[in-house]
Every structure is written in structure tokens, then in C-alpha cells.
Amino acid sequence: MAPSVESFRWDELELDRVTEMVSRKVLRSPEHVVTQVYLKRGALVPRHTHPVEQLLYVLQGALRVRVHGTDRVVRTGEVLAVPAGAPHQSEALDDAFVLTVI
């Protein structure tokens, strides 16, 4: 029997207001987490890690991402791959819309 195929609509997912500066919509599957993140300019995402690689795709705006103590600026249309287990944090340099995959 073939595995089931599911589809989802972002506009039907609940918007989670994490802080005054950060909101997100999260889609979870057994193997992945895909998140739309909305960050206001100046928003900070504190230092953290993930057990697997994380992809950050900046759809709009710009982020300064510190990975292993090195800053990288990621702008509209760019994707940053953060290695599994790497400590990282982000700061929104502009209002930003980001898609993350872990």
C-alpha cells in the first residue's frame, strides 16, 4: 500500500505570536518541520541549536545570523544552511519573512 499524501494550506494554519516582534506558522510532519516566520525589524531569536540541519530561506527582508560565532547576512532570495548542532541566533535587520525547514 502506498503511503498517504497530504496537502496543507498556509492560510489555514494558526498564527502563533511568539513575542511582540516574532510570529510564526508551523507545519509538522513525522520527519520535518516547516515554519513561516514573520520578524519585525530588530527582532532577536536567541542562541539555540537543532539536532538536524536547518535551512533558512529569506523570502523578504534581511537577517543577521550568527553561526559558530561568525555573522552572516542573509537577504531576500538567499538560503542559509545551518549545520546540525551548530549554535546560532538571528537578528532581523529589516521586517522579514522567512521560511525555515528542519
C-alpha positions as CSV (number, residue, x, y, z in Angstrom):
1,M,0.0,0.0,0.0
2,A,1.4,3.4,-0.9
3,P,1.9,6.0,1.8
4,S,-0.8,8.6,2.2
5,V,-0.2,12.0,0.6
6,E,-1.3,15.1,2.4
7,S,-1.5,18.8,1.4
8,F,-1.8,21.8,3.6
9,R,-2.7,25.5,3.2
10,W,-0.6,28.1,4.9
11,D,-3.7,30.4,5.2
12,E,-5.5,27.7,7.2
13,L,-2.7,27.3,9.8
14,E,-2.9,29.2,13.1
15,L,-0.6,32.2,13.5
16,D,1.4,31.8,16.7
17,R,2.5,35.1,18.2
18,V,5.8,34.2,19.9
19,T,6.6,37.7,21.0
20,E,5.6,41.3,20.0
21,M,8.3,41.0,17.4
22,V,8.0,37.4,16.2
23,S,5.1,35.4,14.8
24,R,5.1,32.1,13.0
25,K,3.0,29.4,11.3
26,V,4.3,25.8,11.9
27,L,3.7,22.7,9.7
28,R,4.9,19.5,11.3
29,S,5.3,16.1,9.7
30,P,6.8,13.0,11.1
31,E,10.2,13.9,9.5
32,H,10.3,17.7,9.0
33,V,9.2,21.0,10.5
34,V,8.5,23.8,8.1
35,T,7.9,27.2,9.5
36,Q,6.9,30.6,8.1
37,V,8.4,33.2,10.4
38,Y,7.5,36.9,10.5
39,L,10.1,39.1,12.2
40,K,9.8,42.8,12.8
41,R,13.0,44.9,12.3
42,G,15.1,44.5,15.5
43,A,13.6,41.1,16.5
44,L,16.1,38.8,18.1
45,V,15.9,35.0,18.0
46,P,18.1,33.8,20.9
47,R,21.0,31.4,20.6
48,H,19.8,27.8,20.1
49,T,20.6,24.5,18.3
50,H,18.7,21.9,16.3
51,P,19.6,18.2,16.1
52,V,19.4,18.3,12.3
53,E,20.4,20.8,9.6
54,Q,18.2,23.9,9.3
55,L,17.6,25.8,6.1
56,L,16.7,29.5,6.4
57,Y,15.1,30.9,3.2
58,V,14.7,34.6,3.4
59,L,11.6,35.4,1.3
60,Q,11.6,39.1,2.2
61,G,13.9,41.4,4.3
62,A,17.3,40.5,5.8
63,L,18.7,38.7,8.8
64,R,22.0,38.7,10.5
65,V,22.6,35.1,11.6
66,R,25.4,34.2,13.9
67,V,26.6,30.6,13.5
68,H,29.6,29.3,15.5
69,G,30.3,32.9,16.4
70,T,30.5,34.2,12.8
71,D,27.9,36.6,11.4
72,R,26.3,36.1,8.1
73,V,23.8,38.5,6.5
74,V,21.1,36.6,4.5
75,R,18.9,38.7,2.3
76,T,15.8,38.3,0.1
77,G,16.2,35.2,-2.2
78,E,19.1,33.7,-0.2
79,V,19.2,30.4,1.7
80,L,21.5,29.7,4.6
81,A,22.2,26.1,5.7
82,V,22.9,25.9,9.4
83,P,24.7,22.6,10.3
84,A,23.1,20.2,12.7
85,G,24.0,21.0,16.3
86,A,25.5,24.4,15.4
87,P,24.7,27.2,17.9
88,H,23.0,30.0,16.1
89,Q,21.0,33.2,16.7
90,S,19.3,35.7,14.4
91,E,18.5,39.4,14.3
92,A,16.1,40.9,11.8
93,L,17.8,43.8,10.0
94,D,14.5,44.7,8.3
95,D,11.0,43.4,8.6
96,A,11.5,39.9,7.4
97,F,9.5,36.9,6.2
98,V,11.5,33.7,6.4
99,L,10.8,30.0,5.6
100,T,12.7,27.5,7.7
101,V,13.0,23.8,7.3
102,I,14.4,21.3,9.8
